[in-house]
Structure formats: C-alpha cells, structure tokens
Amino acid sequence: MEINQAIADRQAPPPFVSQGPDMVTTIDDALYEETPTMLVCVAGSRRVTPYHVDWYVNRDNVKVLGLRNFRVDPPQDICCIPPA
C-alpha cells in the first residue's frame, strides 16, 4: 500500500522519504495547554511546548516501524489576545 496517499476521507500523512532501508517523515508540532501565567493578557494565556519526532517504517519489513529522534523544546507562555 502506498503510504503517501489519503485513505477514504482522511488526510494524507506528511510525505515519507527514503532514508537508508527506511521510509521516514518528520513531525514538527506543538502541545497547547491552558495555563495561569504572569503575562498580562486580555483573553488568557496558553503554554506552548513544541516537539519534533521522526516516524519510520522499514521498506523490507513493514512490521519494523516506530518513532525516533524525539525532541521536546522548552515550553513558552503566550497570550491568546495580547492587551491593546
């Protein structure tokens, strides 16, 4: 099965590229949490924690798959709506 295609009504995963014996895609995303903070904000604040991880699958044995190179960046507090 082609791993870079959408299935039914689901969005296609990020494109996988060949790296040695594996097909790999890097996910760059962030976790957003509501949090009290010392920031002066009109509509509250959120804590943002960026993360990065590689998904991989072996081309010769698709049962060999997983995550690697997981990295979490330091969290930052941000204003949802900063004061005018």
N, C-alpha and C positions, 0 to 999 in steps of 0.2 A: 504494500500500500504506500502511496506517495505521502510523505509526512509533511510536505509543504502546501497541502491543499485544505480548503474548508470542507467540512463534512456536514451535510444537511444544512441546518440554519445556524451552525456555529461558526464563529470567526476562525480563520486560519491562524495557526500558531505563528510566532515570529519565524522568519526563514532560517532553516538549518543550513549550515555549510560544512563541507568536508574538512576534517582535521585528523590526519593520520587514518586510523581504522574507524574513526567515529564520525557521526554527524552531530554537530553542536550548534546550539543557539544560546545567546547571552540575553538574560532578562535583566533590565535596569528598571526598577520600580521603587515605590516607597510605601511605607505604612503610615497612615494618618490617624492620629488619636486626639480626641477632645481632651484638653488638659487645662487646669488652672495655671496661670502664669503671672509674672510680674509685669508683662508687657501691657501698655495702655492700648486697648483695642475697643472699637465700637461694638463688634459682634462676637466677642470671644476670641479664643486662640486655639491653635492646634499644634501638636508636636508632630514633626515630620521626621521619619527615620528612613533614609534611602538605603536600598540594598541592591546587590548585584549577584547573579548566580548563573552558572552555565548548566543547561540541560544537555545531556548527551545520550546517544544510543549507538551501539556498535552495529556497523553495517552487516557484518557476517553473522552475528548472533543477536537478534533484537531483544533477547531476554537480558542482555547486559546493557543496562541503562541506569541513569541516576542523575545526581547533582554533583557539581564540583566547583571549586573556586568561589565558594560563598563568602561574601564580604558585606559587612554592615557598616555604614558610615555613621559618624556621630549624629545624634538627633539634634534638631533645631526647633525652637518655638517660633511660630509665625502668627501674625494677625490675620483673622478671616477678613475683616474690614478694618483697615487702619484708620485712626482718627483723621478728620479733615484738617 
